[in-house]
Amino acid sequence: KHEISFAAGGFTTFLKESIEWNKVMPVVNYVNLMTYDLVHGYSTVTGHHTGLYSTPELKESTDNAVRYLDSIGVPRNKMVIGAAFYARIFENVANVNNGLYQTTKFRNSVPHRNFERIFLPDSGFVYHWDPIAKAPYLYNADKKWFVTFDDTTSMRLKTEYVIDKKLYGIMF
């Protein structure tokens, strides 16, 4: 009749230090992995806040969290991964590598419902795709703003990942 689940941070330190997985997972139906905010308001370097795969510059990713939990015996069919329905904007980002992996300061978040209003084609934001992380990002060279988010392509790839890895699902 009832389900028991909980949300858990998707970053390595949390996964390794915050939960006694071997004691918790046998008594819950699933865990919602917050595989977003992996680059967050305290970050000093830009990166993908919700990347599917790790890159040489950024270990934190959805796949990193799933692989870690799988390696310690958490059943894949009890894992739910997260998708972000918001963007994180970082400012004072050098125009190097289209703003990716540059020193920064967090500016603010933007809900998905405001994307079309704020990130207009003529607003100076240029779309980029990271083929390793399987994640989109925007860079505005005039404002020196970097934007990290999920889009329909990254969410489709995350959904395919859930199916391929036989995970419990995807959430936001």
C-alpha positions as CSV (number, residue, x, y, z in Angstrom):
1,K,0.0,0.0,0.0
2,H,2.8,2.5,0.8
3,E,6.1,3.4,-0.7
4,I,9.1,4.7,1.2
5,S,11.6,6.8,-0.6
6,F,14.0,9.6,0.1
7,A,16.1,12.2,-1.8
8,A,19.8,12.1,-1.7
9,G,22.5,14.5,-2.9
10,G,24.1,13.2,-6.2
11,F,27.6,14.4,-5.5
12,T,30.4,12.1,-4.3
13,T,31.0,13.4,-0.8
14,F,27.3,13.1,0.1
15,L,27.1,9.6,-1.5
16,K,30.1,8.4,0.4
17,E,29.6,10.0,3.8
18,S,26.0,10.8,4.5
19,I,24.0,7.6,4.1
20,E,24.5,4.1,5.4
21,W,23.4,2.6,2.1
22,N,23.6,-1.0,3.2
23,K,21.2,-0.3,6.1
24,V,18.8,2.1,4.4
25,M,18.2,0.6,0.9
26,P,16.8,-2.8,2.1
27,V,13.9,-0.9,3.9
28,V,13.1,1.7,1.2
29,N,11.5,1.3,-2.2
30,Y,13.8,3.8,-4.0
31,V,16.1,6.8,-3.7
32,N,15.7,10.0,-5.7
33,L,19.2,11.1,-6.6
34,M,19.4,14.8,-6.9
35,T,21.7,14.7,-9.9
36,Y,21.5,18.5,-10.3
37,D,23.1,21.4,-8.5
38,L,26.4,19.5,-8.9
39,V,27.8,22.9,-9.8
40,H,25.9,25.2,-7.4
41,G,25.8,28.6,-5.7
42,Y,29.1,28.1,-3.9
43,S,31.0,26.9,-6.9
44,T,33.9,29.0,-8.0
45,V,34.4,27.3,-11.4
46,T,31.7,26.9,-14.1
47,G,30.6,23.5,-15.1
48,H,27.5,21.4,-15.8
49,H,25.1,21.5,-12.8
50,T,23.3,18.5,-14.2
51,G,25.6,16.7,-16.6
52,L,24.9,13.1,-17.5
53,Y,28.6,12.0,-17.7
54,S,31.8,13.1,-16.0
55,T,34.4,15.0,-17.9
56,P,38.2,15.3,-17.2
57,E,37.5,18.7,-15.5
58,L,34.3,17.7,-13.6
59,K,33.9,14.3,-11.9
60,E,30.4,15.0,-10.6
61,S,27.6,13.7,-12.9
62,T,24.6,11.5,-13.0
63,D,26.6,8.6,-14.3
64,N,29.2,9.1,-11.5
65,A,26.5,8.8,-8.8
66,V,24.8,5.8,-10.4
67,R,28.2,4.0,-10.9
68,Y,29.2,4.7,-7.3
69,L,25.9,3.4,-5.8
70,D,26.0,0.4,-8.1
71,S,29.6,-0.4,-7.0
72,I,28.5,-0.6,-3.3
73,G,25.5,-2.8,-4.0
74,V,22.6,-0.4,-4.3
75,P,20.2,-2.1,-6.7
76,R,19.8,-0.1,-9.9
77,N,16.1,-0.7,-9.9
78,K,15.9,1.4,-6.7
79,M,17.6,4.4,-8.2
80,V,15.8,7.5,-9.6
81,I,17.9,10.1,-11.3
82,G,17.1,13.8,-11.4
83,A,16.7,16.4,-14.2
84,A,16.8,20.1,-13.7
85,F,13.8,22.3,-14.7
86,Y,15.9,25.4,-14.1
87,A,19.1,27.0,-15.1
88,R,22.0,28.3,-13.0
89,I,23.7,31.5,-14.2
90,F,27.3,32.4,-13.3
91,E,28.8,35.8,-13.9
92,N,32.3,37.3,-14.5
93,V,33.2,34.4,-16.7
94,A,36.2,34.7,-19.0
95,N,35.6,34.3,-22.7
96,V,37.7,31.1,-22.8
97,N,36.3,27.7,-23.9
98,N,32.9,29.5,-24.2
99,G,32.9,30.0,-20.5
100,L,33.1,26.3,-19.6
101,Y,35.4,25.5,-16.6
102,Q,36.3,29.1,-15.9
103,T,36.5,30.9,-12.5
104,T,33.2,32.5,-11.6
105,K,30.7,33.7,-9.1
106,F,27.1,32.5,-8.9
107,R,24.5,35.0,-10.1
108,N,21.1,33.4,-9.9
109,S,18.7,30.7,-11.1
110,V,16.1,30.9,-13.7
111,P,13.0,28.6,-13.8
112,H,12.4,26.7,-17.0
113,R,9.2,28.6,-17.7
114,N,11.3,31.8,-18.1
115,F,13.9,30.4,-20.5
116,E,12.2,31.7,-23.7
117,R,11.9,35.2,-22.2
118,I,15.4,35.5,-20.9
119,F,17.5,33.5,-23.3
120,L,16.1,34.9,-26.5
121,P,18.0,34.3,-29.8
122,D,19.0,38.0,-30.0
123,S,19.9,38.3,-26.3
124,G,23.6,37.4,-26.8
125,F,23.4,33.9,-25.4
126,V,25.0,31.3,-27.7
127,Y,24.0,27.7,-27.3
128,H,26.7,25.0,-26.9
129,W,26.7,21.2,-26.4
130,D,29.3,19.3,-24.5
131,P,29.6,15.9,-26.3
132,I,31.3,14.3,-23.3
133,A,29.0,15.4,-20.5
134,K,26.0,15.2,-22.9
135,A,24.9,18.6,-21.5
136,P,23.9,21.9,-23.0
137,Y,25.1,25.3,-21.9
138,L,24.9,29.0,-22.9
139,Y,27.5,31.7,-22.9
140,N,27.0,35.4,-23.3
141,A,30.4,37.0,-24.2
142,D,29.2,40.6,-23.7
143,K,27.7,40.0,-20.3
144,K,30.3,37.3,-19.4
145,W,27.6,35.0,-18.2
146,F,27.6,31.2,-18.3
147,V,24.4,29.2,-18.1
148,T,24.0,25.5,-17.2
149,F,20.7,23.6,-17.5
150,D,18.9,20.6,-19.0
151,D,17.1,20.8,-22.4
152,T,15.0,18.4,-24.3
153,T,18.1,16.6,-25.8
154,S,19.8,16.1,-22.4
155,M,16.5,15.0,-20.8
156,R,15.9,12.5,-23.7
157,L,19.4,11.1,-23.2
158,K,18.8,10.9,-19.4
159,T,15.6,9.0,-20.1
160,E,17.4,6.6,-22.4
161,Y,20.1,6.2,-19.8
162,V,17.4,5.2,-17.2
163,I,16.0,2.6,-19.6
164,D,19.5,1.3,-20.6
165,K,20.7,1.0,-17.0
166,K,17.3,-0.4,-15.8
167,L,16.9,2.3,-13.2
168,Y,13.6,3.0,-11.4
169,G,13.0,6.3,-13.2
170,I,13.7,10.0,-13.6
171,M,12.4,12.9,-11.6
172,F,12.6,16.6,-11.2
